[in-house]
Amino acid sequence: MATTMGRRERKKAQTRQALSQAALRLFGEHGYDRVTVAQIAEEADVSVATLFAHVPDGKEALIFDDGAERGLWLVAAVRERPPGQPVLQALRRCLASRGPFSTDLPPELRRKRDLIVATPALREYSRKLWIAAEAALAEAIATDSGRDPRDMTVRALARYVLEIPDLAGAEPDPRAALDAIFDLLESGWPASPRPA
Protein backbone atom coordinates (compact mmCIF):
# COMPACT_ATOMS: atom_id res chain seq x y z
CA MET A 1 0.00 0.00 0.00
CA ALA A 2 1.48 3.32 -1.07
CA THR A 3 1.92 5.92 1.62
CA THR A 4 1.34 9.57 0.98
CA MET A 5 3.63 12.26 2.28
CA GLY A 6 2.33 14.46 5.02
CA ARG A 7 2.39 18.23 4.79
CA ARG A 8 5.73 18.48 6.60
CA GLU A 9 7.42 15.94 4.27
CA ARG A 10 5.98 17.69 1.20
CA LYS A 11 7.30 21.04 2.43
CA LYS A 12 10.76 19.55 3.07
CA ALA A 13 10.82 18.00 -0.41
CA GLN A 14 9.73 21.30 -1.99
CA THR A 15 12.43 23.22 -0.12
CA ARG A 16 15.07 20.67 -1.10
CA GLN A 17 13.94 20.89 -4.74
CA ALA A 18 14.03 24.70 -4.66
CA LEU A 19 17.56 24.62 -3.24
CA SER A 20 18.72 22.16 -5.87
CA GLN A 21 17.22 24.17 -8.73
CA ALA A 22 18.68 27.42 -7.38
CA ALA A 23 22.13 25.85 -7.03
CA LEU A 24 22.05 24.40 -10.55
CA ARG A 25 20.92 27.69 -12.03
CA LEU A 26 23.57 29.73 -10.19
CA PHE A 27 26.37 27.22 -10.85
CA GLY A 28 25.45 27.24 -14.53
CA GLU A 29 25.38 31.04 -14.73
CA HIS A 30 28.38 31.94 -12.58
CA GLY A 31 30.43 28.78 -12.13
CA TYR A 32 30.55 26.60 -9.05
CA ASP A 33 33.46 28.42 -7.38
CA ARG A 34 31.84 31.84 -7.73
CA VAL A 35 28.60 30.91 -5.97
CA THR A 36 28.22 31.04 -2.20
CA VAL A 37 25.85 29.15 0.05
CA ALA A 38 24.28 32.49 1.01
CA GLN A 39 23.53 33.26 -2.66
CA ILE A 40 21.88 29.88 -3.11
CA ALA A 41 19.78 30.35 0.02
CA GLU A 42 18.72 33.80 -1.15
CA GLU A 43 17.84 32.50 -4.64
CA ALA A 44 15.70 29.74 -3.07
CA ASP A 45 14.16 32.24 -0.60
CA VAL A 46 15.31 30.40 2.53
CA SER A 47 17.75 31.19 5.30
CA VAL A 48 21.29 29.82 5.33
CA ALA A 49 20.33 27.88 8.48
CA THR A 50 17.44 26.28 6.58
CA LEU A 51 19.77 25.38 3.71
CA PHE A 52 22.16 23.61 6.09
CA ALA A 53 19.24 21.88 7.84
CA HIS A 54 18.30 20.33 4.49
CA VAL A 55 21.84 19.84 3.17
CA PRO A 56 24.36 19.59 6.00
CA ASP A 57 27.22 18.62 3.64
CA GLY A 58 27.29 22.09 2.06
CA LYS A 59 26.98 23.31 -1.47
CA GLU A 60 28.58 20.21 -3.07
CA ALA A 61 25.59 18.17 -1.93
CA LEU A 62 22.94 20.58 -3.20
CA ILE A 63 22.55 19.07 -6.65
CA PHE A 64 22.72 15.43 -5.52
CA ASP A 65 20.28 13.16 -3.78
CA ASP A 66 21.48 11.26 -0.71
CA GLY A 67 23.27 8.67 -2.86
CA ALA A 68 21.30 5.68 -1.59
CA GLU A 69 19.86 4.90 -5.01
CA ARG A 70 23.32 4.10 -6.40
CA GLY A 71 23.62 1.10 -4.10
CA LEU A 72 20.07 0.05 -4.91
CA TRP A 73 20.71 0.11 -8.68
CA LEU A 74 23.90 -1.89 -8.40
CA VAL A 75 22.54 -4.47 -5.97
CA ALA A 76 19.47 -4.90 -8.18
CA ALA A 77 21.75 -5.33 -11.22
CA VAL A 78 23.51 -8.21 -9.46
CA ARG A 79 20.45 -9.87 -7.91
CA GLU A 80 17.96 -9.40 -10.74
CA ARG A 81 20.17 -10.17 -13.74
CA PRO A 82 19.03 -12.81 -16.22
CA PRO A 83 20.12 -16.39 -15.53
CA GLY A 84 23.58 -17.05 -16.93
CA GLN A 85 24.56 -13.39 -17.19
CA PRO A 86 27.90 -12.75 -15.44
CA VAL A 87 27.91 -10.25 -12.56
CA LEU A 88 30.36 -7.90 -14.29
CA GLN A 89 28.23 -7.82 -17.43
CA ALA A 90 25.19 -6.86 -15.34
CA LEU A 91 27.14 -4.12 -13.57
CA ARG A 92 28.49 -2.80 -16.89
CA ARG A 93 24.95 -2.55 -18.26
CA CYS A 94 23.74 -0.84 -15.10
CA LEU A 95 26.46 1.82 -15.15
CA ALA A 96 26.24 2.32 -18.93
CA SER A 97 22.68 3.59 -18.58
CA ARG A 98 23.49 6.26 -15.99
CA GLY A 99 25.33 9.52 -15.43
CA PRO A 100 28.26 10.30 -17.68
CA PHE A 101 27.73 7.09 -19.67
CA SER A 102 24.11 7.63 -20.66
CA THR A 103 23.58 8.82 -24.22
CA ASP A 104 19.89 9.68 -23.94
CA LEU A 105 19.66 12.10 -21.01
CA PRO A 106 17.13 14.93 -21.22
CA PRO A 107 18.79 18.37 -21.68
CA GLU A 108 18.43 19.43 -18.03
CA LEU A 109 20.11 16.22 -16.80
CA ARG A 110 22.81 16.55 -19.47
CA ARG A 111 23.63 20.07 -18.17
CA LYS A 112 23.79 18.72 -14.62
CA ARG A 113 26.03 15.81 -15.67
CA ASP A 114 28.34 18.17 -17.60
CA LEU A 115 28.57 20.50 -14.60
CA ILE A 116 29.50 17.61 -12.30
CA VAL A 117 32.13 16.24 -14.69
CA ALA A 118 33.68 19.71 -15.19
CA THR A 119 33.77 20.69 -11.50
CA PRO A 120 36.38 18.96 -9.30
CA ALA A 121 34.48 19.51 -6.03
CA LEU A 122 31.28 18.08 -7.51
CA ARG A 123 33.13 15.13 -9.04
CA GLU A 124 34.70 14.36 -5.68
CA TYR A 125 31.33 14.55 -3.93
CA SER A 126 29.82 12.26 -6.57
CA ARG A 127 32.71 9.82 -6.02
CA LYS A 128 31.98 9.88 -2.29
CA LEU A 129 28.35 8.92 -2.98
CA TRP A 130 29.42 6.04 -5.25
CA ILE A 131 31.96 4.71 -2.72
CA ALA A 132 29.27 4.77 -0.02
CA ALA A 133 27.63 1.87 -1.87
CA GLU A 134 30.67 -0.39 -1.37
CA ALA A 135 29.30 -2.48 1.52
CA ALA A 136 25.96 -3.12 -0.21
CA LEU A 137 27.60 -4.04 -3.51
CA ALA A 138 30.19 -6.27 -1.80
CA GLU A 139 27.38 -8.04 0.05
CA ALA A 140 25.49 -8.69 -3.20
CA ILE A 141 28.64 -9.95 -4.97
CA ALA A 142 29.52 -12.14 -1.97
CA THR A 143 26.04 -13.64 -1.77
CA ASP A 144 26.08 -14.35 -5.49
CA SER A 145 29.53 -15.95 -5.42
CA GLY A 146 29.18 -17.79 -2.12
CA ARG A 147 31.98 -15.76 -0.54
CA ASP A 148 32.26 -13.73 2.61
CA PRO A 149 31.55 -10.00 2.00
CA ARG A 150 34.73 -9.22 3.98
CA ASP A 151 36.81 -11.25 1.50
CA MET A 152 39.40 -8.83 0.09
CA THR A 153 38.71 -9.91 -3.50
CA VAL A 154 35.00 -9.21 -3.10
CA ARG A 155 35.64 -5.83 -1.51
CA ALA A 156 38.24 -4.97 -4.16
CA LEU A 157 35.88 -5.84 -7.02
CA ALA A 158 33.13 -3.73 -5.48
CA ARG A 159 35.52 -0.80 -5.03
CA TYR A 160 36.88 -1.10 -8.58
CA VAL A 161 33.37 -0.98 -10.02
CA LEU A 162 32.45 2.01 -7.86
CA GLU A 163 35.53 3.96 -8.99
CA ILE A 164 34.54 3.64 -12.67
CA PRO A 165 32.15 6.65 -12.79
CA ASP A 166 34.86 8.99 -11.49
CA LEU A 167 37.71 7.46 -13.47
CA ALA A 168 35.96 7.09 -16.82
CA GLY A 169 33.31 9.80 -16.53
CA ALA A 170 35.64 12.67 -17.41
CA GLU A 171 37.22 10.95 -20.43
CA PRO A 172 36.49 12.36 -23.92
CA ASP A 173 34.47 9.19 -24.63
CA PRO A 174 33.15 8.04 -21.24
CA ARG A 175 31.35 5.00 -22.64
CA ALA A 176 34.49 3.71 -24.39
CA ALA A 177 36.45 4.21 -21.16
CA LEU A 178 33.78 2.33 -19.18
CA ASP A 179 33.94 -0.54 -21.66
CA ALA A 180 37.76 -0.62 -21.55
CA ILE A 181 37.72 -0.88 -17.75
CA PHE A 182 35.08 -3.60 -17.70
CA ASP A 183 36.94 -5.48 -20.44
CA LEU A 184 40.00 -5.44 -18.18
CA LEU A 185 38.02 -6.56 -15.13
CA GLU A 186 36.39 -9.37 -17.08
CA SER A 187 39.58 -10.70 -18.67
CA GLY A 188 42.20 -9.79 -16.08
CA TRP A 189 45.54 -8.14 -16.63
CA PRO A 190 47.37 -9.86 -19.50
CA ALA A 191 50.62 -11.50 -18.59
CA SER A 192 53.49 -10.10 -20.59
CA PRO A 193 57.16 -10.95 -20.36
CA ARG A 194 59.40 -8.47 -18.64
CA PRO A 195 62.10 -7.00 -20.85
CA ALA A 196 65.51 -8.52 -20.24
N, C-alpha and C positions, 0 to 999 in steps of 0.2 A: 504494500500500500504506500503510495507516494505521500510524502509529508510536504506541507506547504510552509514556507518561511513566515515567521511572525513579522510584525511591523519592525521590531528592532533589527532583526537579521536582514530584512529588506533595506533598511536605512544604511546599515553597515556596508552591504554590497553596493549600494548606490554611491556611497562616499568613496569606497575603494575604486570603483569604476571611474568616478570623476577624477580622482587623483591620478590614476593610470593614464587617462586620456589627456589630462593637463600635462603630465610629464612627457608623454610621447610628442605632443604638439610643441612644447617648449624645446625639447631636445632636438627635434627636427628643424625648428626655426633658428635656434641659437647655438646648437652643439651641446653635447652633454656637459662638458667642463665649464661652460659659461652659464649654466642654470643652477640656481641655488634651491635648497629645500623651501626657503621662505617664498621664492617666486612661484614654485609649484603649488604651495598651500594657498597663496593668494589667487592664483589662476583657478583653483578648484573651489575657492570661496570657503576655506576651512582654516582653522588655526594651525600653527606649526605643531602644537601639542596634539591636535587631532590627527595630523598626518602621521606623527610618530606612534600614536596609539594604534593606527591601522597598519603601519609599515615600520616596525621597530628597526629593521636593518638599514634604513636610510634610502637615499634616492636610487641606489642601484636596484633595489627590490621593487621599485614602483611599477615597473612595466612587466613584472613577472608574477605568476601565481605562486603558490607556496612550494611548488616543485614536486608535490606528492604524485601528480599524474604521471611523471616520467617513470617512476618505479612501477606504477600500475600497468602502463603500456608494455614495458619490457617483461614483466612477470607474465602478463597475459600472452605475449608473443611466445614465451617458452612453454607455458602450460596449455595453450589453446592451439598450438600449431598442428597442421595435418599429420596424420600418422606417417612415419617414415621421413619426415622433414627434419634435417639436422638442426640442432639448437642455434648454431651460428648463422645458418641460412634464415631462420625465423627472426633472429635479432637484426640481421642485415636489412631484411624487408621492413621491419618495424622502424628502424632509424631512417631508412631511405624515404619514408613517407612524411617525415617531420622536419621542422626547422630549416637549417641551411641546405638540406638535401632535397626538400620538396620542390617540385617544378611547377606545381599548380596552386600556389598560394594566392589568395585574393590580394589586391593591391595594398590594403592597409596592413596585412600581416607581412607582406614582402618588405614594406618600409620598416616595420618593426624588426624583422630579421636582419635587414641590412644595417640598421642602426646598432644592433647588438654585435654583429660581426665586426663592424668598424670601430667600436668603442672598447678599449681594453678593460675598463672597469666593469662594463656590462658583460663582456665575454667571461671575465673571471667569476662574476656572480652566477652566470649561467652554468659555468663549469662546476661551481659549488653545488648547485641544485642537482646536476647530473650525478655527481659523486655521492650525494646523499642517498641515492638509490642503491648503493653498493650492497648493503646487507640483504635487501629484498631480492635483488637479482642473484646474488650468490646463493641464497636459500633456494630459489627456483632452480638454478643450475644444479645444485647439490642434490635436491630431491629427484630431479630428472635423471641424474647420472648415478644415483645411489652412493654418493659421497657425503662426507661431513661438510657443512657449510664453512667450517673453519679451516678446511684443507687449503693450503697455500695456493694450489693450482686453481681451485675453484674461485678463490678470492681474486687471484691475479687475472683470470679470464673476465670476471665481472668488472674489475677496474679497467682493463684494457678496452672493453666495449664502451664503458662510460666515458672514457677519455676521447673517443672518436669524434663526438660533436665539436669539441674544442680544437682538436688537432686538425681535423679535415675541413671543418666549417669555414675557415678563412682562406682556404686554397682557391685559386682561380676557377677550378672545376671541382666543387665540393663532392659531387656525386662520384666522380672518378677517383677522388682521394679516398672516399668511404669504401668503394669497391676494392681499391688496392690494399687497404688495411685488412678488410675481411678476407681477401684472397690470401694474404700472409697468415692470418690467424687460422684459416681453414687448412692450409697446406704446411704450415710451419716454415721455419727459416731454412733455406736450402744449404746443405753442407757444401762447402767449397774448399779446395785445398789451399793451404796457406803458402804464400810465395816462399821459395827457398832462400 
